[in-house]
Amino acid sequence: MKMHLELVAQSYDKGIDLGRKGIDSYQSLPPHITNDPNYPLYLKMRMDETLSDSGQKEIVEYLSPKKGMNFIDLGCCLNLMFRGYNEWTSTYYGVDISEKTIELLQEFVHNNNVTIGSLYCGSMHETPYAESFFDIGACIGSLEYFEKDFVAQAIAEAYRIMKPDGKYILDIPDVGSPEFQITALIEEHLGRADRYNISNNEFETMLMPYFKVVKKAKMGPMIQYFLICTK
């Protein structure tokens, strides 16, 4: 697991370096991807912004961020910059395994005088936060990289740091769907292969000791779960 965590971090670090140069990692993909029969579907999802969108209105509406709330963004990527999280009245805390992602977010916070709680470079399955610290939370576009043992640890850690009745959103791959097939192919090309190996029923069984499922919805290659912490 440690080696795969490092590979995922290195891949995202590389993406940040390219992004600083104005290069989009998702452009200039090789022929085995662009010739795939599901590639046009990927282009449509990208155009429609349905590739596991962290900023969709359903997330904001469900979490209902308010002043005085602590919000944890696990596997945060650049949501604070590009998904409107900097405009939420709740206090933002971000966790990401990519050191260069955290560095870029720190620059954004400093340059734009954004008030946040903290940014932490590390894995979502072991965070530095106290028990029952967060009112609301999300983990979007991250669990697909990992196998069952890691996913179980990530769920347990999210439960530990969430308050009783705290609202939490996460997503998992829609395994077997053409949407996920093409995005998994692209992620593997970028050096962060998807290793998710859990059926939907098994995943929901894993959730049961920790969270109640309020609703779930398909979003492109992913299935989003809207949850409540059951402490």
Secondary structure, 3 states (H helix, E strand, C coil): CHHHHHHHHHHHHHHHHHHHCCCCCCCCCCHHHHCCCCHHHHHHHHHHCCCCCCCCHHHHHHHCCCCCCEEEEECCCCHHHHCCHHHCCCEEEEEECCHHHHHHHHHHHHHCCCCCCEEEECCCCCCCCCCCCEEEEEECCCHHHCCHHHHHHHHHHHHHHEEEEEEEEEEEECCCCHHHHHHHHHHHHCCCCCCCCCCHHHHHHHHCCCEEEEEEEEECCEEEEEEEECC
